[in-house]
């Protein structure tokens, strides 16, 4: 094992730090106070300490982050390798000093000391020295244009930082919020990437140092520039938008490790690089690896879609939510490049150059892109996009008639499934891995593990990627009023389409899987037919294994499954029989009620043939302007009827049928109380001559009581009685309503037997 000058001290400090964090985690779980743990690991200044709750999952998140931090502290503190130091000249020694100075500055961020804005200017001066010294030290191993790129981008990045610091300190925000400022923020990433390329070709730096720099570049994209500090919800809710910048900052220790390792390596004699066998040429399998990423791209381009994932995917949500405009622009560029088949160019370059570094980087990139495509495909329904499209063409992805800002449901997902890209990219990576593998003498265990993992991922994607795009039924049915007004044409859905539409909403699915609106009909139907087989077989062991009940499948599958259809039809027939028997009983009850024999001849007498019913026990009229704004008195003192101008309300029991008789007279009829429980007479002013009692909820509507459409004042006499039937005293209700023209608003209760 290679030993470092301060290896034991560094390992002891890292172990002590991790042990202290574990103790704080245990104490926090016991006491319910996790703020000390949060401040030590993620927020030394305590800006977000007030947002921390007693969440039991927080220690499980912070302890692994602390382990990464402990590893970083060990990498920083252990120094160079023991033995004779490397002699690379005076400029290399100065570069080591400047690098260590940057390490000290970065470590001060972890100390709970007040922020002093001028310290960032000191760091900018040190970084300028580092940039110039790198330019000088790399002159023997790197090309001039690479060194010039490092010098220019690094200097511009530092100047941008200086200007920004001074501008904010003096209150000048002229350049804040501009769309082009993300390009200036990208200068640091361009500088570090070009420097890492130079370090790769320089034997003075190890591959581990370069890898730490690559990870630092990736974490630089996860800036907090677009994370809102405004949170909504209850006090118990997790304010992820507020906590995420601190968590990302806590785990972003790789730039610190790169600074430190770059300094360590300059003082260490690096071992000679292993001798690799010469890579073979590019035979037919290499050509296949180049062509594979072009196939899904060609299909998408034929449909006019030049993008790989588009804006509606969970990965794009994360980039937009937790990074700045710089990373969002990079993500858009990656989406476009993969969508048009740019990975094929990368594979062609790797096969032509056949350098181990380029082949490794290409293979890893293909596997990462394949994994990203799989994640996006399997989580597309969880997209939480909310805002406006930036860079993407709206004509491709925005639903017609959508309003700004767009919601996730208003974004379309055109093109083929990203799983096809994932399959093609993973297969190309496997071809490169097998065709240009390292010689047996230099293969290590993780190569075998990666090869096995990539093969397993490819096999998992093979069946899942076979999701050919098919027709998608439009489940937005026109409203009846739209059809009546001619704004929409009537549409009829088939049984299969009704089933598909039912599984696109929580209410219609009734406990089954809910599919997004863009899922092809054939996928939904395949799911339904599989469950139909389960319902038809009715195997208790199969139902127990799937943890479902057969009864819960019956009604959701009734449209497409014969066994479920039979059960539903039988239940409906039984219900129809019960309803018919109940209606026949109600009709027999009304037929048995005694007919009213008027004392004088009415102008019109109507005995309703069928029983009537109400939803809330109220029959009422609405006549004239403003009548609907005045509610009737539903609790009159007489318990039966109330009236106002244009409004007449008759109260009955809502749970029993009504047997109704209506009579209209030209003069006052004699009062009849025999056989009735209540007889009440009130005055009513009819402004329209339409005395029509109805219940809009139940659909009950009685004939017009007015005398030949006459407007004016009437007297309304309402008779009410319970009717015994089959031994029950309260089985049905009798209602006799008389109307005749007459003046007077006085309420007269002729009988009120309770």
Secondary structure, 3 states (H helix, E strand, C coil): CCCECCHHHHHHHHHHHHHHHHHHHHHHHHHCCCHHHHHHHCCCCCCCHHHCCCCCCHHHHHHHHHHHHHHHHHHHHCCCECCCCCCCCHHHHHHHHHHHHHHHHHHHHHCCCCCCCHHHHHHHHHHHHHHHHHHHHHHHCCCHHHHHHHHHHHHHHHHHHHHHHHHHHCCCCCCCCCCCHHHHHCHHHHHHHHHHHHHHCCCCCCHHHHHHHHHHHHHHHCCCCCCCCCCCCCCCCCCHHHHHHHHHHHHCCHHHHHHHHHHHHHCCCCCCCCCCCCCCCCCHHHHHHHHHHHHHHHHHHHCCCCCCCCCCCHHHHHHHHHCCHHHHHHHHHHHHHHHCCHHHHHHHHHHHHCCHHHHHHHHHHHHHHHHHHHHHHHCHHHCCCEECCCCCCHHHHECCCCCCCEEHHHECCCCCCHHHHHHHHHHHHHHHHHHCCCCHHHCCHHHHHHHHHHHHHHHHHHHHCCCCCCCCCCCCCCCHHHHHCCCCCCCCCCHHHHHHHHCCCHHHHCCCCCCCCCCCHHHHHHHHHHHHHHHHHCCHHHHHHHCCCHHHHHCCCCCCCHHHHHHHHHHHHHHHHHHHHHHHHHHHHHHHCCCCCCCCCCCEEEECCCCECCCCCEEEEECCCCCCCCCCCCCCCCCCEEEECCEEEEECCCCCCEEEEEEEECCCCCCCCCCCCEEEEEEEEECCCCCCCEECCCCEECCCCCCCCCCEEEEEEEEEEEEEECCEEEEEEEEEEEEEECCCCCCEEEEECC
